[in-house]
Amino acid sequence: MFCMDKVMIVTGGSRGIGAATSLMAAKYGYAVAVNYRGNREAAEAVVSAIEKDGGRAIAVQADVSNEADVVALFQAVDEHLGPVTALVNNAGIVDEPSPVADMSAERIERMMKINVVGPFLCAREAIRRMGTEHGGAGGVIVNVSSAASHAGGGGGAGTYIDYGASKGAIDTFTEGLAREVAGEKIRVNAVRPGVIDTEIHASGGQPDKPQQAPAKIPLGRIGTPEDIAEAILYLTEAEFTTGAFLDVDGGV
Ligand code: NAP
């Protein structure tokens, strides 16, 4: 029987949750496009690890908030790996804790462009390739939201409501898009991680957050990038599941 190659694009696939997802996807038989914004070395290390295990992968630079970059990312995948069958909208940023009263328009716009506009643009390009009305054979999109989407931000006043709001938008996007493209054989799901041990916390000026978090987590530990990668691969493979949200936060 003819079986189409499985091709996954992981935005922000070079570090943290994205890197763990890229590595796990290769074990599930996907050829993987490891997207990154600036850290080429980290992306190439993920590609090398996949190739060492006999898998196929490429590293592709693209800022997901830039439309031309996103178009070029999908074209590079068309050319080097074949038509995309799975998109993981993982790339995302936080910023330093700040009350709304002190937020600049520039900060809020950057947050929304990377965390919201980026996933919309990537989904658009994926639908144009996977959707049956566009000549595709179907596929799946998994959006990486956050527990912050229903916690009003970073879990306390003056943390980062802009981040929480960007993830709230991703939840709405997931629900609406799942309905919109179900008829085109595209499933759309989301994972909502709690506190996961990655470098994102240091980038938001809170390097100690992973150490402080376990006291508030019923399962008594923070999550690993692999905990989230497992959930993403489940949502990718589960053929009767669309419009679903998986909270992976240790019981918070
Ligand atoms: P991370 O360790 O900081 O890694 C971020 C990744 O995204 C890197 O590969 C980075 O590439 C890439 N990236 C950042 N901005 C980009 C852009 N504009 N275009 C393309 N790639 C970009 O982050 P993480 O903790 O793994 O987080 C991944 C996702 O999980 C995010 O959406 C985040 O909001 C979500 N999340 C994380 C946690 C947590 O506790 N860690 C909790 C809930 C949700 P470069 O290295 O090249 O910059």
Residues whose N, C-alpha, C, O or C-beta is under 5 A from the ligand:
A	BS01	NAP	G12 G13 S14 R15 G16 I17 G18 N35 Y36 R37 G38 N39 A62 D63 V64 S65 N90 A91 G92 I93 I114 V144 S145 S146 A147 P193 G194 V195 I196 T198 E199 I200
